[in-house]
Structures are given as structure tokens and as C-alpha cells.
Amino acid sequence: MTGFQCLPDFRQTLAICLLLYALQGPIRGSPPVLVNGILGESVVLPSGLDERLYSSVSPDLMQWERDGRTVIQLINNKTVETNLFRGRVSLSTEDGSLTISSLKAEDRGNYMFSGGGSSGQFPGKSVTLHVYERIRSVQIQSQRSYGTDNKTCHLTLNCTVTGGSQVDLIWLKGKNKNPEETKQSVLQLTVKPTDDDYSYTCVASNPVSNQSDTIEGNECYTQGPSVFHVSMGCLLKSVLFSVGLLVMLSAVIAVHFWETLRHRKKKQTEKLGKTGE
């Protein structure tokens, strides 16, 4: 901890200055606490005080430091804020907790709470603050190609993450972790029509957020130009169309032939009638 601040204020007594001086020595307290904050949002750093301990000391002074530099002090219920976090910090008069608003990446670091009064000193509290950006979205983009046997689909899944810092990726096959390339953004798959239908999910996470996107593994044959399924379907449609066309053409020819034959018979009958007369 750096040298104390005994700011020029006529209401500050010699006792306060002596207390400030005393706080420069080693402070014993509980183990450091880890707090994760979100970039641009607010975070509260706990002092470790409870109502009983707070009231038993009746503090004249409470202060927070970051990496040895004073952040804010509360002296005889008067707040003294330094330029380190000007306008973005507040110290609770009820439990000594520190609130930091509009978090920045550079706000991360080691924070120390201390304080006391005429009845003694508070146990020191050490807090380590990490700052992360929230993950905004995850999207899976797919590319397909087909094998020479017209039955195998090679599916490439690319997981794109928007926002976030220190992001971890995992792939899920159904509800289980995919055993291959679980931490890679690109997943290579070989899919056949006879394979079981599985969904593939990309999960992006960091200590303050998580997002995911899911795609069906059988989309090779339910979306896009499946060579196997589409070819069989087209073949069946072509056969049915050809048969129908042949039936229609045969019917037209038959009707035409019948009409021609009937017309000839009629003429022959009329000719024979005239000859008999």
C-alpha cells in the first residue's frame, strides 16, 4: 500500500490521520475474493463486513485501493473520491462495499478494503476483479459437398461468435460433447442418408455469458441439392411423367384411328347404297 492521504479538512482530527497511518501497515483478513464484471455494466466489490461487525466498530474511516492506489475514502461520512475512477465509484455507508459503474477493461486488478474507528480496525478484504465482454450472438454457417458415390455428404460447420472476450468453444453432438475438435471453430463431418439424425450445437461461453446455435446434421438431405435423394426423386417424377405422356399420346392416336376408320366405313356404306340404286 502506498502512502496515506490526510487531506486538508478542518473537520479531520488528529485521530483520523493516525488511523490512516495505521492502515498503511500489513492488513490481515480473509483470502482474496474473485469477482467477474461485465464490460460497460456495474459491479459490486464486497467488503466482507456484516451488520454486527460494522456496528461494533463504528467506523470513522473506510477506504478502497486498487493496486496500491487510493480509489475512494469515507471519512466521518464524507466521501473523498480520487481521479482514478472519477464519477464512476461509490462506497456504501452500510457495509463498505464498492460499486463501480460503466466498467472498462482497465478497471481489472486487485482491490483492497480497509477501515476502522475508535473501537478498532476492520479485517482487510482483498478482491480481484476481472472484466469480460458479454457474448452477443453465435451463428453456425454450413458448406456442403458430395462424394462421387452420390450418397456421401461432406459437411463443414463454421461457428462465428460476435462479441465476447476470452471465449471458449465446444461442439455438442445431440446433447453430448462431440469427441472430435471440440474446441475448434470449424467442424468437419461426413454424413450418409443411413446415418442417425443428429443435431450439432456450437456453444460459446466466458465467465459472464454464453450463447449457442444449432444445426441439423441431416440438412445435407433435407436442405440443398442432395445428389442421392434429389436424383431419385427427379428420376421417379420423370418416369411418371413419361408414362402419363405415353398414355395420353396412345389415347389420342387410338381416338384418331377409330374416327378415321369410322369415317371410311361410312363412305363405303354410302357408295354401296348409290350403286344398288
C-alpha positions as CSV (number, residue, x, y, z in Angstrom):
1,M,0.0,0.0,0.0
2,T,1.2,3.5,-0.8
3,G,1.5,6.5,1.5
4,F,-1.8,7.6,3.1
5,Q,-3.8,10.7,2.2
6,C,-4.5,13.1,5.1
7,L,-6.5,15.7,3.1
8,P,-6.7,19.3,4.3
9,D,-10.1,19.5,6.0
10,F,-10.6,21.3,9.3
11,R,-13.0,18.6,10.4
12,Q,-10.4,15.9,10.2
13,T,-8.9,15.3,13.6
14,L,-5.5,14.0,14.5
15,A,-7.2,10.7,15.3
16,I,-8.2,10.2,11.7
17,C,-4.7,11.0,10.5
18,L,-3.3,8.5,13.0
19,L,-5.8,5.9,11.8
20,L,-4.9,6.5,8.2
21,Y,-1.3,6.0,9.1
22,A,-2.1,2.8,10.9
23,L,-3.8,1.4,7.9
24,Q,-0.6,1.6,5.9
25,G,0.8,-1.4,7.7
26,P,0.0,-5.0,6.8
27,I,-3.7,-5.9,6.9
28,R,-4.8,-9.3,7.8
29,G,-8.1,-10.6,6.5
30,S,-9.9,-13.3,4.6
31,P,-8.5,-14.8,1.4
32,P,-8.9,-12.8,-1.8
33,V,-12.3,-13.0,-3.5
34,L,-12.7,-13.3,-7.3
35,V,-15.3,-11.1,-8.9
36,N,-16.2,-11.1,-12.6
37,G,-17.6,-7.9,-14.1
38,I,-19.2,-7.2,-17.4
39,L,-17.7,-4.5,-19.7
40,G,-19.9,-1.4,-19.7
41,E,-22.1,-2.5,-16.8
42,S,-21.8,-2.2,-13.0
43,V,-20.2,-4.4,-10.4
44,V,-20.1,-4.5,-6.6
45,L,-17.0,-5.5,-4.7
46,P,-17.8,-6.9,-1.2
47,S,-16.0,-5.5,1.9
48,G,-16.7,-8.7,3.9
49,L,-18.5,-6.7,6.6
50,D,-21.7,-7.7,8.2
51,E,-24.1,-5.6,10.2
52,R,-22.8,-6.8,13.5
53,L,-19.2,-6.2,12.7
54,Y,-19.9,-2.8,11.2
55,S,-21.9,-1.5,14.2
56,S,-19.3,-2.9,16.6
57,V,-16.5,-0.7,15.2
58,S,-18.5,2.5,14.5
59,P,-16.0,3.4,11.6
60,D,-14.6,6.9,11.3
61,L,-12.8,5.8,8.1
62,M,-13.3,3.3,5.2
63,Q,-11.3,3.2,2.0
64,W,-10.7,1.2,-1.1
65,E,-7.4,0.9,-3.0
66,R,-6.6,-0.7,-6.4
67,D,-3.1,-2.0,-6.9
68,G,-1.9,0.2,-4.0
69,R,-3.6,3.4,-5.3
70,T,-6.4,5.1,-3.4
71,V,-9.8,4.8,-5.2
72,I,-12.2,6.3,-2.6
73,Q,-12.4,7.2,1.1
74,L,-15.2,7.7,3.5
75,I,-14.0,10.0,6.4
76,N,-16.6,10.9,9.0
77,N,-19.4,10.1,6.5
78,K,-17.8,12.4,3.9
79,T,-16.8,10.8,0.6
80,V,-13.4,11.7,-0.8
81,E,-13.0,10.4,-4.4
82,T,-9.7,10.4,-6.3
83,N,-9.3,10.9,-10.1
84,L,-8.7,7.2,-10.6
85,F,-12.5,6.5,-11.1
86,R,-13.9,10.0,-11.1
87,G,-17.7,9.8,-11.1
88,R,-17.9,6.0,-11.5
89,V,-17.5,4.7,-8.0
90,S,-19.5,4.8,-4.8
91,L,-18.8,3.4,-1.3
92,S,-21.7,2.1,0.8
93,T,-22.1,3.6,4.2
94,E,-24.0,0.4,5.3
95,D,-21.5,-2.3,4.6
96,G,-18.5,-0.7,3.0
97,S,-18.9,-2.3,-0.4
98,L,-17.6,-0.6,-3.5
99,T,-19.7,-0.1,-6.6
100,I,-18.0,0.6,-9.9
101,S,-20.2,1.6,-12.9
102,S,-19.6,1.7,-16.7
103,L,-16.8,-0.9,-16.3
104,K,-13.8,-0.6,-18.5
105,A,-11.2,-3.2,-19.4
106,E,-8.5,-1.3,-17.5
107,D,-10.6,-1.5,-14.3
108,R,-9.4,-5.0,-13.7
109,G,-6.9,-5.5,-10.9
110,N,-6.5,-6.2,-7.2
111,Y,-8.6,-4.1,-4.8
112,M,-8.2,-3.8,-1.0
113,F,-10.7,-2.6,1.5
114,S,-9.7,-1.3,4.9
115,G,-11.1,0.9,7.6
116,G,-11.8,1.3,11.3
117,G,-12.7,3.6,14.2
118,S,-12.1,4.3,17.8
119,S,-13.2,0.8,18.6
120,G,-10.7,-0.9,16.3
121,Q,-10.0,-1.8,12.7
122,F,-11.9,-3.9,10.2
123,P,-10.4,-7.0,8.9
124,G,-8.9,-6.2,5.5
125,K,-10.6,-7.5,2.4
126,S,-8.8,-8.3,-0.9
127,V,-10.9,-8.6,-4.1
128,T,-9.6,-9.5,-7.5
129,L,-11.7,-8.0,-10.3
130,H,-11.8,-9.5,-13.9
131,V,-13.6,-7.7,-16.6
132,Y,-15.2,-9.5,-19.6
133,E,-17.2,-8.5,-22.7
134,R,-20.6,-10.2,-22.9
135,I,-21.1,-12.6,-25.9
136,R,-23.8,-11.1,-28.1
137,S,-24.5,-14.0,-30.6
138,V,-23.4,-17.2,-32.1
139,Q,-24.1,-18.4,-35.7
140,I,-23.3,-21.6,-37.5
141,Q,-22.6,-21.4,-41.2
142,S,-22.5,-24.6,-43.3
143,Q,-21.0,-25.7,-46.6
144,R,-21.8,-29.0,-48.4
145,S,-20.1,-31.1,-51.0
146,Y,-20.9,-34.6,-52.2
147,G,-18.9,-37.7,-52.8
148,T,-18.5,-39.5,-56.2
149,D,-20.9,-42.2,-55.0
150,N,-23.7,-39.7,-54.8
151,K,-24.5,-40.9,-51.3
152,T,-22.0,-39.2,-49.1
153,C,-22.2,-35.6,-47.9
154,H,-19.2,-33.7,-46.6
155,L,-20.5,-31.0,-44.2
156,T,-18.3,-28.2,-42.9
157,L,-19.7,-26.2,-40.0
158,N,-18.1,-22.9,-39.1
159,C,-19.1,-21.3,-35.7
160,T,-18.9,-17.5,-35.7
161,V,-19.0,-15.6,-32.4
162,T,-20.0,-11.9,-32.2
163,G,-18.7,-10.0,-29.1
164,G,-17.2,-11.6,-26.1
165,S,-13.7,-11.8,-24.6
166,Q,-11.7,-14.9,-23.6
167,V,-14.3,-17.1,-25.3
168,D,-14.3,-20.9,-25.0
169,L,-16.0,-23.1,-27.7
170,I,-17.4,-26.6,-27.5
171,W,-19.4,-28.6,-30.0
172,L,-22.3,-30.8,-28.9
173,K,-23.5,-33.8,-30.9
174,G,-27.1,-34.2,-29.8
175,K,-26.7,-33.4,-26.1
176,N,-23.2,-34.8,-25.7
177,K,-19.8,-33.3,-26.4
178,N,-18.5,-34.1,-29.9
179,P,-15.3,-36.2,-29.4
180,E,-13.6,-34.6,-32.3
181,E,-12.3,-31.0,-32.5
182,T,-14.5,-29.9,-29.5
183,K,-12.6,-26.6,-29.1
184,Q,-12.3,-25.6,-32.8
185,S,-14.5,-23.1,-34.5
186,V,-14.7,-25.4,-37.6
187,L,-16.2,-28.9,-37.5
188,Q,-15.8,-31.4,-40.4
189,L,-18.5,-34.1,-40.8
190,T,-19.2,-36.9,-43.2
191,V,-22.9,-37.7,-43.4
192,K,-24.7,-40.6,-45.2
193,P,-28.5,-41.0,-45.7
194,T,-28.5,-44.0,-43.5
195,D,-26.9,-42.2,-40.5
196,D,-29.0,-41.3,-37.4
197,D,-30.3,-37.8,-37.4
198,Y,-28.1,-35.7,-35.0
199,S,-28.2,-32.0,-34.3
200,Y,-24.8,-30.2,-33.8
201,T,-24.6,-27.3,-31.4
202,C,-21.8,-24.7,-31.1
203,V,-21.7,-23.3,-27.5
204,A,-19.6,-20.2,-26.8
205,S,-19.0,-19.2,-23.2
206,N,-17.0,-17.0,-20.9
207,P,-17.3,-16.3,-17.2
208,V,-20.1,-13.8,-17.7
209,S,-22.2,-15.1,-20.6
210,N,-22.9,-17.9,-23.1
211,Q,-24.7,-18.2,-26.4
212,S,-25.3,-21.1,-28.8
213,D,-26.6,-22.1,-32.2
214,T,-27.8,-25.4,-33.5
215,I,-27.9,-27.0,-37.0
216,E,-29.3,-30.4,-38.1
217,G,-26.7,-32.8,-39.3
218,N,-29.0,-34.3,-41.9
219,E,-29.5,-31.0,-43.7
220,C,-27.4,-32.5,-46.5
221,Y,-30.6,-34.4,-47.5
222,T,-33.3,-32.1,-46.2
223,Q,-31.9,-28.8,-47.5
224,G,-29.9,-28.1,-50.5
225,P,-29.1,-30.2,-53.6
226,S,-28.8,-33.8,-52.2
227,V,-27.5,-35.7,-55.2
228,F,-28.8,-39.0,-53.8
229,H,-32.3,-38.1,-52.7
230,V,-32.9,-35.4,-55.3
231,S,-31.8,-37.6,-58.2
232,M,-34.0,-40.4,-57.1
233,G,-36.9,-38.1,-56.7
234,C,-36.3,-36.5,-60.1
235,L,-36.0,-39.9,-61.7
236,L,-39.3,-41.0,-60.2
237,K,-41.0,-37.9,-61.4
238,S,-39.5,-38.3,-64.9
239,V,-40.7,-41.9,-65.1
240,L,-44.2,-41.0,-64.0
241,F,-44.4,-38.0,-66.4
242,S,-43.2,-40.2,-69.3
243,V,-45.7,-42.9,-68.6
244,G,-48.5,-40.3,-68.3
245,L,-47.4,-38.7,-71.6
246,L,-47.3,-42.1,-73.3
247,V,-50.8,-42.9,-72.1
248,M,-52.2,-39.6,-73.3
249,L,-50.4,-40.0,-76.7
250,S,-51.7,-43.5,-77.1
251,A,-55.3,-42.4,-76.3
252,V,-55.1,-39.6,-78.9
253,I,-53.8,-42.0,-81.5
254,A,-56.5,-44.5,-80.7
255,V,-59.2,-42.0,-81.0
256,H,-57.8,-40.6,-84.2
257,F,-57.6,-44.1,-85.7
258,W,-61.1,-45.0,-84.6
259,E,-62.5,-41.8,-86.1
260,T,-60.7,-42.4,-89.4
261,L,-61.9,-46.0,-89.5
262,R,-65.5,-45.0,-88.8
263,H,-65.4,-42.3,-91.4
264,R,-64.1,-44.8,-94.1
265,K,-66.8,-47.3,-93.3
266,K,-69.4,-44.6,-93.6
267,K,-68.2,-43.6,-97.0
268,Q,-68.1,-47.2,-98.2
269,T,-71.7,-47.7,-97.0
270,E,-72.9,-44.6,-98.8
271,K,-71.1,-45.7,-102.0
272,L,-72.7,-49.2,-101.9
273,G,-76.1,-47.6,-101.5
274,K,-75.7,-45.5,-104.6
275,T,-74.6,-48.5,-106.7
276,G,-77.6,-50.6,-105.7
277,E,-80.0,-47.9,-106.9
